[in-house]
């Protein structure tokens, strides 16, 4: 008996490291479950949405373990993986239906992985738990017929009331126009003079870049580097609050000088103080290539 227990312990110790080595490398930043209904009739289909977000691009999230469901039956399963700017989004939609009136529970979904941001240690990332309410189906037969007749009667009554209100509004509108026509006094106004549209001078964005460059070359401060960065963003046609990565994706590849200047301006604006002057030199060299074109 002692030998069997010892052998089982050795097997467990050997399998555990092997399992950790087979775990995927994932940094999970979101894992949640939500339902499009908190109350549902028994037998009525609704959906559970399991959302996972990983920092890795094109992450394989097939190792996601689905939740256990109580008082629910799974009717269908749909999976969708979408690349995001900061990683990968994965949404799995479960179509479920309540089995009997009462409480229905959905246990947490989870995924086991080695997290590169935490020294490649194995972690279990778990979602939230859901508790739903399944209610009985409403009565059938005579009760349903009476309810249907009541709904039809209310609908017809609403139509009649709406037609009466519409007729009354039309009558009052015609009467008010007739009274206004009788009392109308016509006044001849002088002809209005045309108003010239204001002339807005065009903005010379390249001249703004030159001015900001001269100021940065003179002061060599981070604030003037940020001013030159804003001028370069405007020259490139950036939208309001647009990031550098989004702007570079829209810019043509042949604008190499402007793309290099944008990257150098980004670095000079946010670099550490110890590397600021070197970054300013790189920025000034890159901008000279832009303004010389």
PyMOL commands that set and color helices and strands:
alter all, ss='L'
color gray80, all
select helices_A, chain A and resi 2-21+116-118+142-183+205-219+222-235+244-250+256-270+273-291
alter helices_A, ss='H'
color red, helices_A
select strands_A, chain A and resi 24-25+28-35+39-41+45-54+69-70+72-84+87-98+102-106+110-115+121-126+130-135
alter strands_A, ss='S'
color yellow, strands_A
deselect
rebuild
show_as cartoon
